[in-house]
Amino acid sequence: MIQIALQKELTAANGVMHLDIDIHIQQGTLTTLYGNSGAGKTSILRMIAGLLQPDEGQIIINKKTWFDTKKGICLTPQQRKIGLVFQDYALFPNMTVKENLLYALEKGQDREIISQLMQIIELKDLQHQKPNKLSGGQKQRIALARALVRKPEILMLDEPLSALDIKMRAKLQDYILKVHQQFNLTTLLISHDIAEVIKMSDTVLNIKHGKIIQQGKPIDVFTTKQVSGKFQFSGEIVEIKKEDIIYIVTVLIGSNFVKVVAEETEVQTMKIGDKVIVASKAFNPLLQKIK
């Protein structure tokens, strides 16, 4: 179990913001911090990592106290077993892929973890390349692998895929889920992409002005009613076209287009650009608008 209670006065675009959160996270789950820019999401990760000190609070990771203002405990970032991945890859340009991973090893740590990660994240063919020869997706895979070298108790991902195209983004989502499950990680993800949040998360925390305003399963947080069905996909409406007495709604799901038949009452509240859930019920596709 992870217990995080943090209070911090932050300077935001609209003035002073008082961040105040209190959350409990089950070990082995993937939790997403969702909200507008400036809501305090990155500051929360930085405080957990020890890169930003809270004004007050407590961080307890698997019964070990990392931070506690009342007890005067504040572990350094080096003492906290974390893995961090940001939008920018921060790789050493003068080192090969393998050398970048080896550099992350702790003193005396078994180097076998490097081989395991290169196998799982498919880096063996790239191990002797330097970062300037690689694509954005390849660099992000290396950054992910490097964050896992020390077997972190928490993997923290700050919008790591936002700069990638749809196809590469979907592929890296699969890589992250694969290593999350295989290494039994507790993962905190920051994302603005609702489809990504729904696909990847066990729990989502909707944060506004430094406070958690909603939390729960992504489907419950982002939709106005319970959606059930044998399959569920999230996507974006790209076209609404009337044909006789029905409407054909075209939804972009990943890099694929799906056409769904809808009635006038269903499309009255929908427009191009809306995020929706496409689900099945008794073999009939259903649309549910995401908040």
LINMOPE-V749756 format. One record per backbone hydrogen bond with DSSP energy under -0.5 kcal/mol. CO is the residue of the C=O (numbers start at 1). NH is the residue of the N-H. If there is no record, write none. Layout:
# LINMOPE-V749756
CO/NH + CO/NH
This chain:
# LINMOPE-V749756
1/62 + 1/63 + 2/4 + 2/25 + 3/60 + 4/23 + 5/58 + 6/21 + 7/55 + 7/56 + 8/10 + 8/19 + 10/12 + 10/17 + 12/15 + 15/12 + 17/10 + 17/19 + 19/8 + 21/6 + 23/4 + 25/2 + 26/29 + 29/31 + 29/187 + 30/202 + 30/203 + 31/189 + 32/34 + 32/205 + 33/191 + 34/207 + 36/39 + 39/210 + 40/44 + 41/45 + 42/46 + 43/47 + 44/48 + 45/49 + 46/50 + 46/51 + 46/52 + 47/50 + 56/7 + 57/69 + 58/5 + 59/61 + 59/66 + 59/67 + 60/3 + 60/62 + 61/64 + 63/65 + 64/61 + 64/66 + 66/75 + 67/59 + 68/72 + 68/73 + 73/68 + 76/79 + 76/80 + 77/80 + 79/81 + 80/82 + 81/153 + 81/154 + 83/156 + 85/158 + 91/93 + 92/95 + 95/131 + 96/100 + 97/101 + 98/102 + 99/103 + 100/104 + 101/104 + 102/105 + 106/109 + 110/113 + 111/114 + 111/115 + 112/116 + 113/117 + 114/118 + 115/119 + 116/120 + 117/121 + 118/123 + 118/124 + 119/122 + 123/126 + 123/127 + 124/127 + 126/97 + 126/129 + 127/98 + 129/97 + 130/133 + 131/134 + 135/139 + 136/140 + 137/141 + 138/142 + 139/143 + 140/144 + 141/145 + 142/146 + 143/147 + 144/148 + 145/148 + 145/149 + 146/149 + 148/151 + 154/83 + 154/156 + 155/188 + 156/85 + 156/158 + 157/159 + 157/190 + 159/162 + 161/164 + 165/169 + 166/170 + 167/171 + 168/172 + 169/173 + 170/174 + 171/175 + 172/176 + 173/177 + 174/178 + 175/179 + 176/180 + 177/181 + 178/182 + 179/183 + 180/185 + 181/184 + 185/187 + 186/155 + 187/31 + 188/157 + 189/33 + 189/191 + 190/159 + 192/194 + 193/197 + 194/198 + 195/199 + 196/200 + 197/201 + 203/32 + 204/206 + 204/216 + 205/34 + 205/207 + 206/213 + 206/214 + 208/211 + 210/20 + 211/208 + 211/213 + 214/206 + 216/204 + 217/220 + 217/221 + 218/222 + 219/223 + 222/291 + 231/280 + 233/278 + 235/276 + 236/252 + 237/273 + 239/250 + 241/248 + 243/246 + 246/243 + 247/249 + 247/262 + 248/241 + 248/250 + 249/251 + 249/260 + 250/238 + 250/239 + 251/253 + 251/258 + 252/236 + 252/254 + 253/256 + 256/253 + 258/251 + 260/249 + 262/247 + 263/266 + 263/267 + 264/268 + 267/270 + 271/274 + 274/237 + 275/290 + 276/235 + 277/279 + 277/288 + 278/233 + 279/286 + 281/284 + 283/285 + 284/281 + 286/279 + 288/277 + 289/224
